[in-house]
Amino acid sequence: MTDRQRLFIGGAWVEPDGGHYEVIDPATEGVVGWAPEASRDQVHAAAAAARAAFEAWSRTPAEERAAVLDRTAEIVQRHFVPYADLAQAESGATTGTARGMQVGVGVARFKRYARVEPVEQALPPQINEAGPFGRAAVMGAVAVRRAVGVVTCITSYNNPWANPAGKIAPALAMGNTVVVKPAPQDPLSVYRLAEALEAAGAPPGVVNVVSGSRAEVGEAAVDSPDVDMVSFTGSTAVGQRIAEVCGRGMKRQLMELGGKGAAVVFDDADLASAVSGIGTTFSFYSGQICTAPTRVLVQRGVHDRLVAQLAAYAGHVKVGDPREQGTVVGPVISAAHRDRVESYVELGRKEGACVVAGGERPPYDRGFYVAPTLLADCTPDMRVVREEIFGPVVVVVPFDDEEEAITLANDSDYGLIDYVWSGDVARAFRVAHRLRAGGVGVNTVGRNMEAPFGGFKKSGVGRDVGSYALHAYSEVQAIVWPG
């Protein structure tokens, strides 16, 4: 693809003020296409268009909004393979991931939020004995979900379909309008999604997409006076800066930030299951996923066995061209990010960790590849144990007993998703209840897509997914009357 993409503002495809920049294929280092560089004024124009469209869209019957989402899913499904090919070229995902976890999940999310749900909940009548007129009264009430307004959706580079869909679909379902600012590394897929929404009948201004490689594009999408809410997926550092701007403007926030997931493995665990789950750090998005179990805490009785099995797993997965059959680990997103991940591996060596597997760059002339790497003999104070690396790197720390495991797991700035493996299910759930994380997997890394998703501490603010996303993208209004 070599076309020069235009911005999508107010239902029109607009030439960018800042020209275009290259979108690079992480596997080949070739040019995928040319993304538009929006100006600050154009971003604010997109927010103004969303503001102008809000009143009519929020008053559109929920069934009609849902029909637009359903048609969008159908259109994306019809273009499934070329859309997945584009996502693969932009993000470096393997074919299975691009099809199943990127475009496939994107379709599923639009279909999910095309299901109309009640927005009004009747509350029990209450006897008000201290009414304004000095006499008792029975008061009725309902709680009603109302649209927040204009939502800026800032999406992550690791999934250019599922992540935008998880923001746009519930926001539109609740009657909001959106300004989407995709990650600079892979924005072209999001423009294809905008085309699908336009073809599905989304009115002008309901969906706007503005991109750019410069920080000012995202800043303008946050600080626009027309924006009521910011939904962000990305690093904790950027999330903190966004939160400061939102705080000054009293804007609603939904933040899904970094993670350093603890995988607590007890000596009675099914080690094959634990290795398979922890191994997803290597295979899933090449470790560029905030939910990955990257920090393995293992009881000393099975420490050596688990390390040996993880090393064998890392050594046998195929690293290479994500388009080739059998490839498990593709490239990371950019040369700069590859350098960052490699610098952490070198830091681990200097801190005293033992590189049990990986640690060297795969022998390819082109592409941003990082070998699946396992660091053992780690201690809790090491930076490789405490900081998010966001690559195919796993660190291992031993523990003696349950209390120490819980202490180590909670000794983190992050708290997105942790994991517990144990043959004693009662103990696994007991430990799960004490972990300071927004989610805990017990003997699994799988997720229930109706369960609330979000983090404690520096891993985020708010919850989404399933019905929780409808709450996240709405305000609650109470209507009270005398019974």
C-alpha positions in Angstrom: 0.0 0.0 0.0 1.5 3.3 -1.0 -1.6 5.6 -1.0 -1.4 8.8 1.1 -4.1 8.5 3.7 -6.3 11.5 4.5 -7.8 12.5 7.9 -11.4 11.8 8.6 -13.1 14.9 10.1 -16.8 15.7 10.2 -17.7 13.1 7.6 -15.1 14.4 5.1 -11.7 13.0 4.1 -9.3 15.9 4.6 -5.7 16.5 3.5 -3.4 16.9 6.5 -1.8 20.2 7.2 1.4 18.5 8.3 1.9 16.3 5.3 2.5 12.6 5.7 4.9 10.2 7.4 6.0 6.6 6.6 4.3 3.6 8.3 7.0 0.9 8.5 6.5 -2.9 8.4 8.4 -4.2 11.5 9.1 -7.5 9.8 10.6 -6.2 6.5 11.3 -2.5 7.3 9.5 -1.7 4.1 7.0 1.1 3.7 3.4 0.0 4.3 1.9 3.4 3.5 1.8 7.1 4.3 -0.1 8.3 7.3 -1.5 11.8 7.6 0.1 14.3 10.1 -2.7 16.4 11.5 -2.2 19.9 12.8 -3.4 21.1 16.2 -6.1 23.1 14.5 -7.3 20.0 12.6 -7.5 18.0 15.8 -9.6 20.7 17.4 -11.7 20.8 14.3 -12.4 17.1 14.7 -13.4 17.6 18.3 -15.7 20.5 17.2 -17.3 18.3 14.6 -17.9 15.6 17.2 -19.5 18.2 19.5 -21.8 19.4 16.7 -22.9 15.8 16.0 -23.4 14.9 19.6 -26.9 16.2 20.3 -28.5 14.4 17.3 -26.6 11.2 17.8 -27.3 11.0 21.5 -31.0 11.4 20.8 -31.0 8.7 18.1 -32.8 5.6 19.4 -30.5 3.1 20.8 -31.7 0.5 18.4 -30.7 2.6 15.4 -27.2 3.2 16.9 -26.9 -0.5 17.5 -27.8 -1.2 13.8 -24.9 1.0 12.7 -22.5 -1.0 14.9 -23.9 -4.3 13.5 -23.5 -3.1 9.9 -20.0 -2.0 10.7 -19.2 -5.5 11.9 -20.6 -7.0 8.7 -18.6 -4.7 6.5 -15.3 -5.4 8.4 -16.1 -9.1 8.2 -16.5 -8.9 4.4 -13.0 -7.3 4.2 -11.5 -9.6 6.8 -8.4 -10.9 5.0 -7.2 -7.6 3.5 -7.8 -5.8 6.8 -5.9 -8.5 8.7 -3.1 -8.3 6.1 -2.8 -4.6 6.7 -2.8 -5.0 10.5 -0.1 -7.6 10.1 2.0 -5.3 7.9 1.6 -2.4 10.3 2.0 -4.2 13.6 4.2 -7.2 12.8 1.6 -9.6 14.2 1.6 -13.2 13.2 -1.1 -14.3 10.7 -3.1 -16.0 13.5 -2.9 -13.0 15.8 -3.8 -10.5 13.1 -6.8 -12.5 12.0 -8.0 -13.9 15.3 -7.0 -11.5 18.0 -6.9 -8.2 16.0 -9.6 -8.0 13.3 -11.6 -11.0 14.6 -11.9 -9.5 18.1 -12.7 -6.1 16.5 -15.6 -7.6 14.7 -16.8 -9.4 17.9 -16.7 -6.2 19.9 -18.9 -4.3 17.4 -21.3 -7.2 17.4 -21.3 -7.2 21.2 -22.2 -3.6 21.6 -24.8 -3.8 18.9 -26.8 -5.7 21.5 -29.1 -3.0 23.1 -29.1 -3.1 26.9 -31.4 -1.3 29.3 -30.2 2.2 30.3 -32.7 2.7 33.1 -32.8 1.0 36.4 -35.7 1.3 38.8 -34.7 1.9 42.4 -36.7 0.8 45.5 -39.1 3.4 46.8 -37.9 5.1 49.9 -39.8 6.7 52.8 -38.4 10.2 53.2 -39.3 11.2 56.8 -37.5 14.6 56.6 -39.0 16.0 53.4 -38.8 19.6 52.5 -42.4 20.2 53.6 -41.9 18.6 57.0 -43.9 15.5 56.4 -43.1 12.0 55.4 -43.2 11.1 51.7 -42.7 8.0 49.6 -40.1 8.8 46.9 -39.6 6.9 43.7 -36.4 7.0 41.7 -34.7 5.6 38.6 -31.0 5.7 37.7 -30.5 6.4 34.0 -27.2 6.1 32.0 -26.6 9.2 29.8 -23.9 9.8 27.2 -20.8 11.6 28.5 -20.4 13.7 25.3 -17.4 13.8 23.1 -14.8 11.1 23.8 -11.2 11.1 22.7 -10.0 7.6 22.1 -6.2 7.2 22.1 -5.3 3.7 21.1 -2.3 1.4 21.5 0.0 0.1 18.8 -0.1 -3.5 19.8 -3.6 -4.1 18.5 -4.9 -1.6 15.8 -8.3 -3.3 15.6 -9.4 -4.8 18.9 -8.3 -1.8 21.0 -10.0 0.9 18.9 -13.1 -1.3 18.6 -13.2 -1.7 22.3 -13.4 2.0 22.8 -15.4 3.2 19.7 -18.2 0.6 19.8 -19.4 1.1 23.5 -18.9 4.8 23.3 -21.2 5.0 20.2 -23.6 2.6 21.7 -24.1 4.9 24.6 -24.7 7.9 22.4 -21.3 9.5 22.5 -19.4 10.9 19.6 -15.7 10.2 19.2 -12.3 11.6 18.1 -9.9 8.7 17.6 -6.2 9.3 17.8 -4.5 6.1 16.7 -1.0 5.1 17.7 1.5 6.6 15.2 3.1 3.2 14.4 -0.1 1.6 12.9 -2.8 4.1 12.2 -3.9 2.9 8.7 -6.1 0.1 10.1 -8.1 2.6 12.1 -8.8 4.6 9.0 -10.2 1.4 7.4 -12.4 1.1 10.5 -13.6 4.7 9.9 -14.5 3.8 6.3 -16.5 0.9 7.5 -18.4 3.1 10.0 -19.1 5.7 7.3 -20.4 3.0 5.0 -22.5 1.6 7.8 -24.3 4.9 8.2 -22.6 6.7 11.0 -23.6 10.3 10.5 -20.9 13.0 9.8 -19.0 14.0 12.9 -20.0 11.0 15.0 -16.6 9.4 14.3 -13.5 11.4 13.5 -9.9 10.0 13.1 -6.8 12.2 13.3 -3.3 10.9 13.4 0.3 12.1 13.7 3.8 11.1 14.7 4.2 14.2 16.9 3.1 14.5 20.5 1.1 17.7 19.8 -1.6 15.6 18.0 -2.4 13.6 21.1 -2.1 16.7 23.3 -4.6 18.6 21.1 -7.0 15.6 21.3 -6.9 15.8 25.1 -6.9 19.5 25.7 -9.7 20.5 23.3 -12.5 22.3 25.1 -15.0 20.2 23.1 -13.7 16.9 24.7 -15.6 15.6 27.7 -13.8 12.3 28.3 -10.5 10.7 27.4 -10.1 6.9 26.9 -6.4 6.0 26.7 -4.5 2.8 26.4 -0.7 3.1 26.7 2.1 3.7 29.0 1.7 4.8 32.6 4.0 7.8 32.0 1.9 9.2 29.2 -1.3 8.3 31.1 -0.1 10.5 34.0 0.4 13.5 31.7 -3.0 13.0 30.2 -4.6 12.7 33.7 -3.1 16.0 34.6 -4.8 17.8 31.7 -8.0 15.9 32.3 -7.9 17.0 36.0 -7.6 20.7 35.1 -10.6 20.4 32.8 -12.6 18.0 35.0 -12.7 15.5 32.1 -13.8 12.0 32.6 -10.9 9.4 32.3 -10.6 5.8 31.4 -7.0 4.7 31.6 -5.6 1.3 30.8 -1.9 1.6 31.4 1.2 -0.5 32.1 1.5 -3.9 33.7 4.1 -6.2 35.2 1.9 -9.2 35.9 3.0 -11.6 38.6 2.7 -15.3 37.8 2.7 -17.1 41.2 3.6 -20.8 40.7 3.3 -23.0 43.8 5.1 -26.3 44.2 1.9 -28.3 43.6 1.1 -26.5 40.3 0.6 -28.2 37.0 3.9 -27.1 35.5 2.9 -27.8 31.9 0.0 -25.5 32.3 2.1 -22.8 34.0 4.8 -23.0 31.3 2.2 -22.7 28.5 0.6 -19.7 30.2 3.8 -17.9 31.0 5.1 -18.7 27.5 2.4 -16.4 26.0 4.7 -13.6 27.0 6.9 -14.8 24.2 4.3 -15.7 21.6 1.5 -13.1 22.1 2.3 -9.8 20.4 6.0 -10.7 20.9 5.5 -9.7 24.6 4.1 -6.3 23.7 1.1 -6.8 25.9 0.3 -5.2 29.3 -1.5 -8.4 30.6 1.5 -10.7 30.1 2.8 -12.8 33.1 6.3 -11.4 32.8 7.3 -11.6 36.5 7.4 -15.2 37.5 7.4 -16.0 41.2 8.0 -19.6 41.8 8.2 -21.7 44.9 11.7 -23.1 45.5 10.6 -26.7 45.4 9.9 -26.5 41.7 12.1 -23.5 40.8 14.7 -25.4 38.8 12.2 -27.5 37.0 10.1 -24.5 36.0 13.2 -22.6 34.8 14.4 -25.5 32.7 11.0 -26.0 31.1 10.5 -22.3 30.4 14.0 -22.2 28.8 13.1 -25.2 26.6 9.9 -23.5 25.6 11.7 -20.2 24.7 14.3 -22.1 22.8 11.9 -24.0 20.6 9.4 -21.3 19.5 10.0 -20.1 16.0 11.1 -16.5 15.6 10.8 -14.9 12.2 8.6 -13.5 9.5 5.1 -13.3 10.9 3.7 -14.2 7.5 5.4 -17.6 7.4 3.5 -20.7 8.6 4.7 -21.8 12.0 6.1 -18.5 13.2 5.3 -17.9 16.8 7.3 -14.8 17.7 7.3 -11.9 15.2 9.1 -8.6 15.4 8.5 -5.9 18.0 7.1 -2.6 16.7 10.2 -0.6 15.8 14.0 -0.4 15.9 13.8 2.0 18.8 11.7 -0.4 20.8 13.9 -3.4 19.9 16.9 -1.3 21.3 14.9 -0.6 24.4 14.1 -4.2 25.1 17.7 -5.3 24.4 18.9 -2.6 26.8 16.8 -4.2 29.6 18.3 -7.6 28.9 21.8 -6.1 29.2 20.7 -4.3 32.3 19.6 -7.6 33.8 23.0 -9.1 33.2 24.6 -6.1 34.9 22.2 -6.5 37.8 23.3 -10.1 38.3 20.5 -12.0 36.5 21.4 -15.2 34.6 20.3 -15.2 30.9 19.0 -18.8 30.7 17.5 -18.4 27.2 17.7 -15.8 24.5 19.6 -12.6 25.1 21.0 -12.3 21.6 19.5 -10.7 18.5 18.1 -13.2 16.0 20.2 -13.5 12.8 18.0 -11.6 10.4 19.2 -8.9 8.0 15.9 -6.9 8.3 13.2 -6.7 10.8 13.0 -5.7 14.5 13.4 -9.1 16.1 14.1 -9.9 19.7 14.7 -13.5 20.9 12.5 -14.8 23.6 14.6 -14.3 26.7 14.4 -15.8 30.2 16.2 -14.2 33.1 16.7 -16.3 36.3 18.4 -15.7 39.6 16.6 -12.4 39.8 15.9 -10.4 43.0 12.9 -8.2 43.8 15.0 -5.0 43.7 16.2 -5.4 40.2 14.9 -2.9 37.6 14.1 -5.8 35.2 11.8 -7.2 37.9 10.2 -3.8 38.7 9.9 -2.1 35.4 7.7 -2.9 32.4 9.9 -4.1 29.5 7.0 -4.7 27.0 8.8 -7.4 25.0 9.4 -11.1 25.0 11.3 -11.1 28.3 10.4 -13.1 31.4 12.1 -12.8 34.8 12.0 -15.4 37.6 12.2 -14.8 41.3 12.0 -17.6 43.9 9.9 -17.7 47.1 9.5 -19.9 50.1 5.9 -19.8 51.3 2.5 -18.3 50.6 3.0 -15.1 52.6 6.2 -14.3 50.8 4.6 -15.0 47.4 1.8 -12.5 48.2 4.2 -9.9 49.5 6.4 -10.2 46.4 3.5 -10.1 44.0 2.1 -7.0 45.6 5.5 -5.3 45.7 5.0 -3.5 42.4 3.9 -0.1 41.1 1.6 -2.0 38.8 -1.6 -4.0 39.3 -3.3 -5.0 36.1 -3.5 -8.8 35.9 -1.8 -11.4 38.1 -1.9 -15.1 37.8 -1.8 -18.0 40.3 -1.0 -21.7 39.5 -1.7 -24.3 42.2 -3.2 -27.7 42.5 -4.9 -26.5 45.6 -7.8 -24.5 44.2 -8.8 -23.2 47.6 -5.3 -21.8 48.2 -5.2 -20.3 44.7 -8.4 -18.4 45.3 -7.2 -17.4 48.8 -4.1 -15.9 47.3 -6.1 -14.3 44.4 -8.2 -12.4 46.9 -5.1 -10.9 48.5 -3.5 -9.7 45.2 -3.6 -6.0 44.5 -4.6 -6.4 40.8 -7.6 -5.6 38.7 -7.8 -9.2 37.5 -6.4 -12.6 38.6 -6.2 -15.7 36.5 -6.3 -18.9 38.4 -4.5 -21.7 36.5 -5.1 -19.9 33.3 -4.1 -16.8 31.2 -7.5 -16.8 29.5 -10.0 -14.0 29.9 -13.8 -13.7 30.2 -14.7 -10.9 27.8 -17.7 -9.9 30.0 -15.5 -9.6 33.1 -14.4 -6.0 34.2 -11.0 -5.1 32.9 -8.7 -2.5 34.4 -6.0 -2.0 36.9 -5.0 -1.0 40.5 -2.2 1.4 41.3 -0.3 2.7 38.2 -2.0 0.3 35.9 -5.0 2.5 35.3 -8.2 4.1 36.3 -11.7 2.7 35.6 -13.1 -0.5 34.1 -14.3 -1.5 30.7 -15.2 -4.6 28.7 -18.6 -6.2 28.5 -21.4 -4.2 30.3 -18.7 -2.4 32.3 -17.7 -0.5 29.1 -21.3 0.8 28.8 -20.9 2.2 32.3 -17.5 3.6 31.6 -18.8 5.6 28.6 -21.8 7.0 30.4 -22.8 9.2 33.3 -25.5 8.2 35.7 -28.4 10.5 36.2 -30.9 10.0 39.0 -34.6 11.0 38.5 -36.7 11.2 41.7 -40.4 11.9 42.1 -43.0 11.6 44.9 -44.7 8.2 44.9 
